[in-house]
Amino acid sequence: MTTKTDRIEKLRDRIRYHEERYYVLDDPEIPDSEFDRLLEELKNFEASHPDLITPESPTQRVSGRPVVGFESVAHAEPMLSLDNAYTDDELREFDRRVRNVLGAEAALSYVAELKIDGLGIALTYENGRLVRGVTRGDGVLGEDVTANVRAIRAIPLQLSHAPNGRIEVRGEIYLPRHNFDRLNHEIAVANEEIERNNRTRKRKVAAKPLAVNPRNAAAGTM
């Protein structure tokens, strides 16, 4: 007979497994919607059984952790993730919390935009000069990928009219769909060439796998 403790631990194990596939290996096995469903199920289960909440539960921390191979760097301020809302009631509750924090009774306006699924990055500028690029990692510690970031043409190495001192810019490194499609096309063409050459080679060369999705490809550049 499966106990409540067994059920919640199995659910946590599934979520940790898919976190590893997504955030560390950059090789997800399930769509984001399915992962969100699992996490929401765990949140609801823990809300109904608060005595089973543990500090190491996936709901108690930020997802992801640095990959071995880069220097770990502590974020000056935690680089947290955004929560999801699935119903109108959840959006109204968000609005209520915002008003409570701001003490705003007057009408507020919101701006909505499509979510870009990329690799979270924090860029530090000192006196307008880019000095460090750090991935989100687990929200507390990230990876120093400054050298790789400097190769991205869309990221300025020097800010115009920047104030003196240190500023940090946070955003996403992502690959537009048309660039992603072009990348996979180039990989496929290269693999065809490898396959042709392998017919006459004694020592075979392995083909390169196609990128799974744009986020996977963007993370691979880091």
ChimeraX commands (.cxc) that place a marker at each C-alpha (Angstrom):
marker #1 position 0.00,0.00,0.00 radius 0.5
marker #1 position 1.40,3.38,-1.04 radius 0.5
marker #1 position 1.52,5.92,1.77 radius 0.5
marker #1 position 1.26,9.70,1.42 radius 0.5
marker #1 position 5.00,9.92,2.18 radius 0.5
marker #1 position 5.83,7.43,-0.58 radius 0.5
marker #1 position 3.64,9.25,-3.07 radius 0.5
marker #1 position 5.13,12.66,-2.40 radius 0.5
marker #1 position 8.71,11.34,-2.53 radius 0.5
marker #1 position 8.08,9.63,-5.87 radius 0.5
marker #1 position 6.68,12.89,-7.22 radius 0.5
marker #1 position 9.70,14.83,-5.94 radius 0.5
marker #1 position 12.06,12.30,-7.52 radius 0.5
marker #1 position 10.33,12.69,-10.90 radius 0.5
marker #1 position 10.60,16.46,-10.71 radius 0.5
marker #1 position 14.28,16.36,-9.70 radius 0.5
marker #1 position 14.99,14.01,-12.60 radius 0.5
marker #1 position 13.39,16.36,-15.12 radius 0.5
marker #1 position 15.07,19.40,-13.52 radius 0.5
marker #1 position 18.41,17.69,-14.15 radius 0.5
marker #1 position 17.47,16.98,-17.76 radius 0.5
marker #1 position 16.30,20.56,-18.36 radius 0.5
marker #1 position 18.55,22.85,-16.34 radius 0.5
marker #1 position 21.82,20.88,-16.15 radius 0.5
marker #1 position 21.96,18.60,-19.19 radius 0.5
marker #1 position 19.90,20.93,-21.42 radius 0.5
marker #1 position 18.24,17.82,-22.82 radius 0.5
marker #1 position 14.57,17.80,-21.69 radius 0.5
marker #1 position 12.45,14.69,-22.09 radius 0.5
marker #1 position 9.03,16.27,-21.49 radius 0.5
marker #1 position 7.44,19.57,-22.59 radius 0.5
marker #1 position 7.39,22.54,-20.23 radius 0.5
marker #1 position 3.64,22.17,-19.74 radius 0.5
marker #1 position 4.07,18.63,-18.38 radius 0.5
marker #1 position 6.85,19.72,-16.01 radius 0.5
marker #1 position 4.71,22.62,-14.78 radius 0.5
marker #1 position 1.85,20.18,-14.17 radius 0.5
marker #1 position 4.08,17.93,-12.04 radius 0.5
marker #1 position 5.35,20.88,-10.01 radius 0.5
marker #1 position 1.82,22.21,-9.53 radius 0.5
marker #1 position 0.70,18.76,-8.35 radius 0.5
marker #1 position 3.51,18.73,-5.78 radius 0.5
marker #1 position 2.65,22.26,-4.59 radius 0.5
marker #1 position -0.99,21.29,-4.12 radius 0.5
marker #1 position -0.06,18.06,-2.31 radius 0.5
marker #1 position 2.24,19.91,0.07 radius 0.5
marker #1 position -0.40,22.58,0.65 radius 0.5
marker #1 position -2.79,19.82,1.73 radius 0.5
marker #1 position -0.11,18.09,3.83 radius 0.5
marker #1 position 2.20,20.84,5.18 radius 0.5
marker #1 position 3.67,18.37,7.67 radius 0.5
marker #1 position 5.34,16.61,4.73 radius 0.5
marker #1 position 7.15,19.69,3.41 radius 0.5
marker #1 position 10.94,19.31,3.62 radius 0.5
marker #1 position 13.73,21.85,3.00 radius 0.5
marker #1 position 15.05,19.85,0.04 radius 0.5
marker #1 position 11.70,19.70,-1.78 radius 0.5
marker #1 position 11.77,21.16,-5.33 radius 0.5
marker #1 position 9.14,23.68,-4.18 radius 0.5
marker #1 position 11.51,25.11,-1.58 radius 0.5
marker #1 position 14.30,26.23,-3.85 radius 0.5
marker #1 position 15.09,27.73,-7.26 radius 0.5
marker #1 position 15.51,25.15,-10.03 radius 0.5
marker #1 position 18.85,24.46,-11.65 radius 0.5
marker #1 position 22.47,24.25,-10.51 radius 0.5
marker #1 position 25.82,25.17,-12.07 radius 0.5
marker #1 position 27.42,22.65,-14.41 radius 0.5
marker #1 position 30.88,21.42,-13.44 radius 0.5
marker #1 position 33.60,23.07,-15.55 radius 0.5
marker #1 position 32.99,26.77,-14.93 radius 0.5
marker #1 position 33.89,28.89,-11.94 radius 0.5
marker #1 position 30.96,29.30,-9.56 radius 0.5
marker #1 position 30.05,32.89,-8.70 radius 0.5
marker #1 position 27.63,34.12,-6.04 radius 0.5
marker #1 position 24.94,36.50,-7.27 radius 0.5
marker #1 position 24.90,39.87,-5.51 radius 0.5
marker #1 position 21.14,39.39,-5.16 radius 0.5
marker #1 position 19.31,36.06,-5.63 radius 0.5
marker #1 position 18.28,35.50,-9.24 radius 0.5
marker #1 position 14.81,34.11,-8.63 radius 0.5
marker #1 position 12.29,32.65,-11.05 radius 0.5
marker #1 position 8.74,33.80,-11.77 radius 0.5
marker #1 position 5.75,31.82,-10.58 radius 0.5
marker #1 position 3.01,30.60,-12.91 radius 0.5
marker #1 position -0.69,31.45,-12.94 radius 0.5
marker #1 position -3.18,29.02,-14.46 radius 0.5
marker #1 position -6.56,30.59,-13.62 radius 0.5
marker #1 position -8.23,33.99,-13.45 radius 0.5
marker #1 position -8.43,33.64,-9.68 radius 0.5
marker #1 position -4.65,33.22,-9.46 radius 0.5
marker #1 position -4.16,36.40,-11.52 radius 0.5
marker #1 position -6.55,38.29,-9.25 radius 0.5
marker #1 position -4.61,37.03,-6.23 radius 0.5
marker #1 position -1.39,38.29,-7.82 radius 0.5
marker #1 position -2.99,41.69,-8.35 radius 0.5
marker #1 position -4.12,41.75,-4.72 radius 0.5
marker #1 position -0.59,40.99,-3.48 radius 0.5
marker #1 position 0.88,43.71,-5.69 radius 0.5
marker #1 position -1.58,46.28,-4.36 radius 0.5
marker #1 position -0.86,45.26,-0.79 radius 0.5
marker #1 position 2.88,45.67,-1.28 radius 0.5
marker #1 position 2.59,49.00,-3.11 radius 0.5
marker #1 position -0.30,50.30,-1.07 radius 0.5
marker #1 position -1.90,51.24,-4.35 radius 0.5
marker #1 position -5.64,51.77,-4.43 radius 0.5
marker #1 position -5.60,53.60,-7.75 radius 0.5
marker #1 position -5.87,51.69,-11.01 radius 0.5
marker #1 position -2.73,49.82,-11.99 radius 0.5
marker #1 position -1.75,48.85,-15.51 radius 0.5
marker #1 position 0.10,45.71,-16.54 radius 0.5
marker #1 position 2.18,44.88,-19.60 radius 0.5
marker #1 position 2.10,41.31,-20.92 radius 0.5
marker #1 position 4.58,39.85,-23.37 radius 0.5
marker #1 position 5.33,36.43,-24.80 radius 0.5
marker #1 position 7.75,34.38,-22.71 radius 0.5
marker #1 position 11.14,33.79,-24.28 radius 0.5
marker #1 position 12.56,30.46,-23.18 radius 0.5
marker #1 position 16.28,31.06,-22.98 radius 0.5
marker #1 position 19.20,30.87,-20.59 radius 0.5
marker #1 position 19.01,33.32,-17.69 radius 0.5
marker #1 position 22.04,35.60,-17.53 radius 0.5
marker #1 position 23.27,38.42,-15.29 radius 0.5
marker #1 position 25.61,40.95,-16.92 radius 0.5
marker #1 position 27.72,43.19,-14.69 radius 0.5
marker #1 position 29.04,46.50,-15.99 radius 0.5
marker #1 position 31.56,48.68,-14.16 radius 0.5
marker #1 position 31.79,52.28,-15.37 radius 0.5
marker #1 position 29.98,51.17,-18.50 radius 0.5
marker #1 position 32.33,48.26,-19.29 radius 0.5
marker #1 position 31.23,44.64,-19.32 radius 0.5
marker #1 position 33.24,42.82,-16.66 radius 0.5
marker #1 position 31.26,39.65,-15.96 radius 0.5
marker #1 position 28.52,37.39,-17.31 radius 0.5
marker #1 position 27.03,34.82,-14.94 radius 0.5
marker #1 position 24.31,32.26,-15.62 radius 0.5
marker #1 position 21.33,31.95,-13.32 radius 0.5
marker #1 position 22.44,28.56,-11.97 radius 0.5
marker #1 position 20.46,27.75,-8.83 radius 0.5
marker #1 position 19.58,31.39,-8.23 radius 0.5
marker #1 position 22.27,31.83,-5.58 radius 0.5
marker #1 position 25.35,30.51,-7.43 radius 0.5
marker #1 position 25.84,30.75,-11.17 radius 0.5
marker #1 position 28.58,30.00,-13.69 radius 0.5
marker #1 position 31.07,32.61,-14.88 radius 0.5
marker #1 position 30.66,32.55,-18.69 radius 0.5
marker #1 position 32.14,36.00,-19.34 radius 0.5
marker #1 position 34.40,34.86,-22.17 radius 0.5
marker #1 position 31.48,33.24,-24.01 radius 0.5
marker #1 position 29.17,36.19,-23.42 radius 0.5
marker #1 position 31.70,38.57,-24.95 radius 0.5
marker #1 position 31.35,36.65,-28.23 radius 0.5
marker #1 position 27.63,37.46,-28.53 radius 0.5
marker #1 position 27.29,40.47,-30.79 radius 0.5
marker #1 position 23.91,41.48,-29.36 radius 0.5
marker #1 position 25.53,42.12,-25.95 radius 0.5
marker #1 position 27.38,45.47,-25.79 radius 0.5
marker #1 position 30.87,45.36,-24.34 radius 0.5
marker #1 position 30.61,49.06,-23.50 radius 0.5
marker #1 position 27.46,50.98,-22.58 radius 0.5
marker #1 position 26.93,54.43,-24.03 radius 0.5
marker #1 position 26.26,57.20,-21.51 radius 0.5
marker #1 position 26.56,54.73,-18.64 radius 0.5
marker #1 position 26.73,56.05,-15.07 radius 0.5
marker #1 position 29.85,55.54,-13.02 radius 0.5
marker #1 position 29.92,52.56,-10.71 radius 0.5
marker #1 position 28.48,49.09,-11.05 radius 0.5
marker #1 position 25.18,48.09,-12.61 radius 0.5
marker #1 position 23.73,44.66,-13.35 radius 0.5
marker #1 position 21.48,43.78,-16.27 radius 0.5
marker #1 position 19.48,40.56,-16.19 radius 0.5
marker #1 position 17.81,38.85,-19.11 radius 0.5
marker #1 position 17.75,35.78,-21.33 radius 0.5
marker #1 position 20.18,34.47,-23.90 radius 0.5
marker #1 position 18.01,32.93,-26.59 radius 0.5
marker #1 position 18.09,31.76,-30.17 radius 0.5
marker #1 position 15.36,33.03,-32.55 radius 0.5
marker #1 position 13.42,30.26,-34.30 radius 0.5
marker #1 position 14.79,31.09,-37.76 radius 0.5
marker #1 position 18.37,30.88,-36.45 radius 0.5
marker #1 position 17.56,27.61,-34.69 radius 0.5
marker #1 position 16.17,26.13,-37.92 radius 0.5
marker #1 position 19.24,27.32,-39.85 radius 0.5
marker #1 position 21.55,25.81,-37.23 radius 0.5
marker #1 position 19.90,22.39,-37.45 radius 0.5
marker #1 position 19.94,22.57,-41.24 radius 0.5
marker #1 position 23.69,23.24,-41.19 radius 0.5
marker #1 position 24.22,20.34,-38.77 radius 0.5
marker #1 position 22.17,18.03,-41.01 radius 0.5
marker #1 position 24.19,19.04,-44.09 radius 0.5
marker #1 position 27.45,18.48,-42.19 radius 0.5
marker #1 position 26.24,15.06,-41.04 radius 0.5
marker #1 position 25.47,14.07,-44.63 radius 0.5
marker #1 position 29.06,14.96,-45.55 radius 0.5
marker #1 position 30.35,12.93,-42.60 radius 0.5
marker #1 position 28.27,9.95,-43.67 radius 0.5
marker #1 position 29.64,10.12,-47.22 radius 0.5
marker #1 position 33.22,10.36,-45.99 radius 0.5
marker #1 position 32.73,7.50,-43.52 radius 0.5
marker #1 position 32.12,5.14,-46.44 radius 0.5
marker #1 position 35.78,5.37,-47.38 radius 0.5
marker #1 position 37.28,5.82,-43.90 radius 0.5
marker #1 position 38.61,3.05,-41.72 radius 0.5
marker #1 position 38.09,5.19,-38.63 radius 0.5
marker #1 position 34.54,6.50,-38.58 radius 0.5
marker #1 position 33.55,9.99,-37.44 radius 0.5
marker #1 position 30.44,10.36,-35.31 radius 0.5
marker #1 position 27.65,12.59,-36.56 radius 0.5
marker #1 position 26.62,15.59,-34.46 radius 0.5
marker #1 position 23.14,15.40,-32.91 radius 0.5
marker #1 position 20.59,18.02,-33.86 radius 0.5
marker #1 position 19.66,20.60,-31.23 radius 0.5
marker #1 position 16.53,19.58,-29.31 radius 0.5
marker #1 position 15.02,23.06,-29.06 radius 0.5
marker #1 position 16.09,26.74,-29.22 radius 0.5
marker #1 position 16.83,26.88,-25.48 radius 0.5
marker #1 position 19.00,23.78,-25.73 radius 0.5
marker #1 position 20.93,25.37,-28.59 radius 0.5
marker #1 position 21.34,28.70,-26.79 radius 0.5
marker #1 position 22.61,26.97,-23.65 radius 0.5
marker #1 position 25.04,25.00,-25.78 radius 0.5
marker #1 position 26.70,28.22,-26.91 radius 0.5
marker #1 position 27.62,28.93,-23.31 radius 0.5
marker link #1:1,2 radius 0.2
marker link #1:2,3 radius 0.2
marker link #1:3,4 radius 0.2
marker link #1:4,5 radius 0.2
marker link #1:5,6 radius 0.2
marker link #1:6,7 radius 0.2
marker link #1:7,8 radius 0.2
marker link #1:8,9 radius 0.2
marker link #1:9,10 radius 0.2
marker link #1:10,11 radius 0.2
marker link #1:11,12 radius 0.2
marker link #1:12,13 radius 0.2
marker link #1:13,14 radius 0.2
marker link #1:14,15 radius 0.2
marker link #1:15,16 radius 0.2
marker link #1:16,17 radius 0.2
marker link #1:17,18 radius 0.2
marker link #1:18,19 radius 0.2
marker link #1:19,20 radius 0.2
marker link #1:20,21 radius 0.2
marker link #1:21,22 radius 0.2
marker link #1:22,23 radius 0.2
marker link #1:23,24 radius 0.2
marker link #1:24,25 radius 0.2
marker link #1:25,26 radius 0.2
marker link #1:26,27 radius 0.2
marker link #1:27,28 radius 0.2
marker link #1:28,29 radius 0.2
marker link #1:29,30 radius 0.2
marker link #1:30,31 radius 0.2
marker link #1:31,32 radius 0.2
marker link #1:32,33 radius 0.2
marker link #1:33,34 radius 0.2
marker link #1:34,35 radius 0.2
marker link #1:35,36 radius 0.2
marker link #1:36,37 radius 0.2
marker link #1:37,38 radius 0.2
marker link #1:38,39 radius 0.2
marker link #1:39,40 radius 0.2
marker link #1:40,41 radius 0.2
marker link #1:41,42 radius 0.2
marker link #1:42,43 radius 0.2
marker link #1:43,44 radius 0.2
marker link #1:44,45 radius 0.2
marker link #1:45,46 radius 0.2
marker link #1:46,47 radius 0.2
marker link #1:47,48 radius 0.2
marker link #1:48,49 radius 0.2
marker link #1:49,50 radius 0.2
marker link #1:50,51 radius 0.2
marker link #1:51,52 radius 0.2
marker link #1:52,53 radius 0.2
marker link #1:53,54 radius 0.2
marker link #1:54,55 radius 0.2
marker link #1:55,56 radius 0.2
marker link #1:56,57 radius 0.2
marker link #1:57,58 radius 0.2
marker link #1:58,59 radius 0.2
marker link #1:59,60 radius 0.2
marker link #1:60,61 radius 0.2
marker link #1:61,62 radius 0.2
marker link #1:62,63 radius 0.2
marker link #1:63,64 radius 0.2
marker link #1:64,65 radius 0.2
marker link #1:65,66 radius 0.2
marker link #1:66,67 radius 0.2
marker link #1:67,68 radius 0.2
marker link #1:68,69 radius 0.2
marker link #1:69,70 radius 0.2
marker link #1:70,71 radius 0.2
marker link #1:71,72 radius 0.2
marker link #1:72,73 radius 0.2
marker link #1:73,74 radius 0.2
marker link #1:74,75 radius 0.2
marker link #1:75,76 radius 0.2
marker link #1:76,77 radius 0.2
marker link #1:77,78 radius 0.2
marker link #1:78,79 radius 0.2
marker link #1:79,80 radius 0.2
marker link #1:80,81 radius 0.2
marker link #1:81,82 radius 0.2
marker link #1:82,83 radius 0.2
marker link #1:83,84 radius 0.2
marker link #1:84,85 radius 0.2
marker link #1:85,86 radius 0.2
marker link #1:86,87 radius 0.2
marker link #1:87,88 radius 0.2
marker link #1:88,89 radius 0.2
marker link #1:89,90 radius 0.2
marker link #1:90,91 radius 0.2
marker link #1:91,92 radius 0.2
marker link #1:92,93 radius 0.2
marker link #1:93,94 radius 0.2
marker link #1:94,95 radius 0.2
marker link #1:95,96 radius 0.2
marker link #1:96,97 radius 0.2
marker link #1:97,98 radius 0.2
marker link #1:98,99 radius 0.2
marker link #1:99,100 radius 0.2
marker link #1:100,101 radius 0.2
marker link #1:101,102 radius 0.2
marker link #1:102,103 radius 0.2
marker link #1:103,104 radius 0.2
marker link #1:104,105 radius 0.2
marker link #1:105,106 radius 0.2
marker link #1:106,107 radius 0.2
marker link #1:107,108 radius 0.2
marker link #1:108,109 radius 0.2
marker link #1:109,110 radius 0.2
marker link #1:110,111 radius 0.2
marker link #1:111,112 radius 0.2
marker link #1:112,113 radius 0.2
marker link #1:113,114 radius 0.2
marker link #1:114,115 radius 0.2
marker link #1:115,116 radius 0.2
marker link #1:116,117 radius 0.2
marker link #1:117,118 radius 0.2
marker link #1:118,119 radius 0.2
marker link #1:119,120 radius 0.2
marker link #1:120,121 radius 0.2
marker link #1:121,122 radius 0.2
marker link #1:122,123 radius 0.2
marker link #1:123,124 radius 0.2
marker link #1:124,125 radius 0.2
marker link #1:125,126 radius 0.2
marker link #1:126,127 radius 0.2
marker link #1:127,128 radius 0.2
marker link #1:128,129 radius 0.2
marker link #1:129,130 radius 0.2
marker link #1:130,131 radius 0.2
marker link #1:131,132 radius 0.2
marker link #1:132,133 radius 0.2
marker link #1:133,134 radius 0.2
marker link #1:134,135 radius 0.2
marker link #1:135,136 radius 0.2
marker link #1:136,137 radius 0.2
marker link #1:137,138 radius 0.2
marker link #1:138,139 radius 0.2
marker link #1:139,140 radius 0.2
marker link #1:140,141 radius 0.2
marker link #1:141,142 radius 0.2
marker link #1:142,143 radius 0.2
marker link #1:143,144 radius 0.2
marker link #1:144,145 radius 0.2
marker link #1:145,146 radius 0.2
marker link #1:146,147 radius 0.2
marker link #1:147,148 radius 0.2
marker link #1:148,149 radius 0.2
marker link #1:149,150 radius 0.2
marker link #1:150,151 radius 0.2
marker link #1:151,152 radius 0.2
marker link #1:152,153 radius 0.2
marker link #1:153,154 radius 0.2
marker link #1:154,155 radius 0.2
marker link #1:155,156 radius 0.2
marker link #1:156,157 radius 0.2
marker link #1:157,158 radius 0.2
marker link #1:158,159 radius 0.2
marker link #1:159,160 radius 0.2
marker link #1:160,161 radius 0.2
marker link #1:161,162 radius 0.2
marker link #1:162,163 radius 0.2
marker link #1:163,164 radius 0.2
marker link #1:164,165 radius 0.2
marker link #1:165,166 radius 0.2
marker link #1:166,167 radius 0.2
marker link #1:167,168 radius 0.2
marker link #1:168,169 radius 0.2
marker link #1:169,170 radius 0.2
marker link #1:170,171 radius 0.2
marker link #1:171,172 radius 0.2
marker link #1:172,173 radius 0.2
marker link #1:173,174 radius 0.2
marker link #1:174,175 radius 0.2
marker link #1:175,176 radius 0.2
marker link #1:176,177 radius 0.2
marker link #1:177,178 radius 0.2
marker link #1:178,179 radius 0.2
marker link #1:179,180 radius 0.2
marker link #1:180,181 radius 0.2
marker link #1:181,182 radius 0.2
marker link #1:182,183 radius 0.2
marker link #1:183,184 radius 0.2
marker link #1:184,185 radius 0.2
marker link #1:185,186 radius 0.2
marker link #1:186,187 radius 0.2
marker link #1:187,188 radius 0.2
marker link #1:188,189 radius 0.2
marker link #1:189,190 radius 0.2
marker link #1:190,191 radius 0.2
marker link #1:191,192 radius 0.2
marker link #1:192,193 radius 0.2
marker link #1:193,194 radius 0.2
marker link #1:194,195 radius 0.2
marker link #1:195,196 radius 0.2
marker link #1:196,197 radius 0.2
marker link #1:197,198 radius 0.2
marker link #1:198,199 radius 0.2
marker link #1:199,200 radius 0.2
marker link #1:200,201 radius 0.2
marker link #1:201,202 radius 0.2
marker link #1:202,203 radius 0.2
marker link #1:203,204 radius 0.2
marker link #1:204,205 radius 0.2
marker link #1:205,206 radius 0.2
marker link #1:206,207 radius 0.2
marker link #1:207,208 radius 0.2
marker link #1:208,209 radius 0.2
marker link #1:209,210 radius 0.2
marker link #1:210,211 radius 0.2
marker link #1:211,212 radius 0.2
marker link #1:212,213 radius 0.2
marker link #1:213,214 radius 0.2
marker link #1:214,215 radius 0.2
marker link #1:215,216 radius 0.2
marker link #1:216,217 radius 0.2
marker link #1:217,218 radius 0.2
marker link #1:218,219 radius 0.2
marker link #1:219,220 radius 0.2
marker link #1:220,221 radius 0.2
marker link #1:221,222 radius 0.2
view
